[in-house]
Amino acid sequence: MVKKYILSEQDMPRRWYNIMADMPTPMEPPLHPGTGKACGPEDLAPIFPMSLIEQEVSTERWIDIPEEVLEKYTIWRPAPLFRATGLEKALDTPARIYFKNEGVSPAGSHKPNTAIAQAYYNRLAGTKKITTETGAGQWGSALSMCCAFFGIECKVFMVKISYNQKPYRRLMMETWGAKCTASPSTETKAGRSILEQDPESPGSLGMAISEAVEAAVTNPDTKYALGSVLNHVMIHQSIIGLEAQKQMEMAGDYPDIIIGSAGGGSNFAGLAVPFARDKINGREIDIIAAEPASCPTLTRGPFLYDFGDTVQMTPLLPMHTLGHSYVPAPIHAGGLRYHGMAPIVSQLVLDGIVRPEAVKQMETFEAGLTFARSEGFIPAPECNHAVAMAIKEALKAKEEGKEKVILANWSGHGLVDLAAYESYFQGKLSNYELPQKEIDLALKDLDNLPKPRQTNDRTDNQ
Amino acid sequence: MVKKYILSEQDMPRRWYNIMADMPTPMEPPLHPGTGKACGPEDLAPIFPMSLIEQEVSTERWIDIPEEVLEKYTIWRPAPLFRATGLEKALDTPARIYFKNEGVSPAGSHKPNTAIAQAYYNRLAGTKKITTETGAGQWGSALSMCCAFFGIECKVFMVKISYNQKPYRRLMMETWGAKCTASPSTETKAGRSILEQDPESPGSLGMAISEAVEAAVTNPDTKYALGSVLNHVMIHQSIIGLEAQKQMEMAGDYPDIIIGSAGGGSNFAGLAVPFARDKINGREIDIIAAEPASCPTLTRGPFLYDFGDTVQMTPLLPMHTLGHSYVPAPIHAGGLRYHGMAPIVSQLVLDGIVRPEAVKQMETFEAGLTFARSEGFIPAPECNHAVAMAIKEALKAKEEGKEKVILANWSGHGLVDLAAYESYFQGKLSNYELPQKEIDLALKDLDNLPKPRQTNDRTDNQ
């Protein structure tokens, strides 16, 4: 039996897929934080190069991948798709479980798929320095590497709690030549104002975004890069799903169930969007976004306009949100600790194309151990959400006696996150679930913001 | 231009290559530590299953890889061979540099190639528990994973200084379900006797081997496994070079220079032996074993009979050695901190098939940074010895204006070794070279041991 399905470099997709061409409901536009009017390209020009802004609003179905990006992709792409035969045996399930292995990149996750593209377009636009934020450090390290490839200076604001928990990711960034600072920091106005209110703040992605955006707009030749949430990021990540479609064809299978871990939404969308297109065109697939019960943006946050950051500098985005002032609990899946969700993913949930489900922390680490001992590779804590959901669906298939085909995104390895496993071994982790009153409190700040045309009653999705 | 040369699973070699069939000079046998006579299979039976002992003494050229081992290999094999185009550009060299990427295994190094085989043969023989030692932790983690696959208990004695420097590797072992103890420990007679003499002992591979062997021979259903040095390990690792030969053919190139980092010899031999066979058959190739200047077994140690461990429990092996009582300096390339060298590699050096060269520590980390910033992947400190040598040869080719083809073994990634990079960034590392008087002192202990037929004058190889 074949274990890995590997494309040749010649078979690597040469175009990204943009699901905005196929959305059942057109996306609502981002709004200017000052005027409340739809953002024009000129509003985004201080932080992004124009080529990325064009992708952000594009409704072209296919977007050519530049040659230099393709060339860098081949360092780790095409990424293998593997059949988790060891896991299937361990679970004794009739399900066939496939994982797309995005852990093979030098940074160990899917993040370089968009980091390469963003660094490339920035270099083309003459950008000398890029600022960004990072949670667990997967995005920051990916961007650091790609800036090194293209000779661009890189500055990363890393959420303080992760900075302290994950020194190895900081070291990766430094090895690739970037500068990394714990956020909130004293280097920006935003950081200083947060520290004034709470000197012990553990930081959050929302805060780090504020700092990185400020550092970009206040410095010449400096742009900002975001590793998730935005439309152009989802476009770049579509290469995951496009490859997976070819590989499933090689395997002679088609997935009944698609699974990805969802934090900001990019690894999930990357795998899901080409299959979501099939679903929009009539194919029956269950597409599951697995999010942490401790930060349940899709399952418990309403669909509203909200800021992407804490200090309200970014445009207002139409998305599922727990409120920009919400500081997620310090669980270990740092990459999933974000108050919002990609507008594309949010809209697909609203339209019933994607089904969100929350996973409890202890279940994710149990799943990670089961996976590591049967398949070898140790998943990152973020990735464990998808692994746990795949296991859950495989066991359901066993109960029902059905030969389900499950395809999940194995978004990254956990070799740099082993301290989280240690906490788990030591019994220091728990099944924290976000209290409703915290959500209600954070959402109060959104009362005076503009509302999207569509809204949802959160109880529908639970 | 193609970046990666990837074999299909169907093209993966189904037989290991045993260079003992082709050695210019027959190997000298291991000797019993008590009698000084050649070891028979029965002498090794308390610590190894008979199938591995048979491989240890086999002169069959080809050995079939069992189906179950092949199946597990497919988790990460065939391993990619890649053209280091980014590095070539950074060096502006006419050389074509290829690396065989053994960092793609779940443990991050080449070690699982033999760990799988050893776990498999042990399970076949009914072994319930395997003990072993580990330096940097690459071998211990690899064996832990493979024991998990085959339902065997695993106990690892980890050199104390690495145990403290590399907590993540211990956590990998625990994630895969193994037990890991810092060595010297109080759990064995050997450990206790070492601690009596030096309670602050940083440990060494030689000491950890003593502990692991003792724990195996004094417990029922328990065997011992060694991750390098022995002939059967070199046989299993030959899959690296066999794949690389097919991949170089795909690339339409043949290497002028073969390079591997050499500690115990297994990743070096794994890549080198199939090419060494070509050299024995008349092909001109420069085959370089890159070892640390701080532990210069091949370049400064004589070829003698010596123990594999500190407490003199193992058979005497004919090899280049710095003396079994030598405790290597605590440099960060923990996996290369071993007093001896694989007898096969030692013999190939004696016969002029392999050329050893020592690399200084600072040069290895500089090379690692150059590599990471041009190729993305961050090499392990051990692997940096091969990277540094490849860079040196590529620059020599540039000076000479020659289109040399260089093939090196990229034996593992450094994501779990980033603390070593941090020490480098902080200026805490230096170019320690082993003083001659330390070597002379350690070699004194060998005066009364039997001598091999062949000897060498160390000055020849410098």
Interface residues (C-beta under 8 A of the other chain):
Chain A: V2 K3 K4 I6 S8 E9 E71 T74 I75 W76 F82 G86 V104 S105 P106 A107 G108 P112 M145 A148 F149 P167 Y168 L171 M172 E174 T175 W176 G177 G368 L369 A372 R373 S374 E375 G376 F377 I378 L415 V416 L418 A419 Y421 E422 F425
Chain B: V2 K3 K4 I6 S8 E9 E71 T74 I75 W76 F82 G86 V104 S105 P106 A107 G108 P112 M145 A148 F149 P167 Y168 L171 M172 E174 T175 W176 G177 G368 L369 A372 R373 S374 E375 G376 F377 I378 L415 V416 L418 A419 Y421 E422 F425
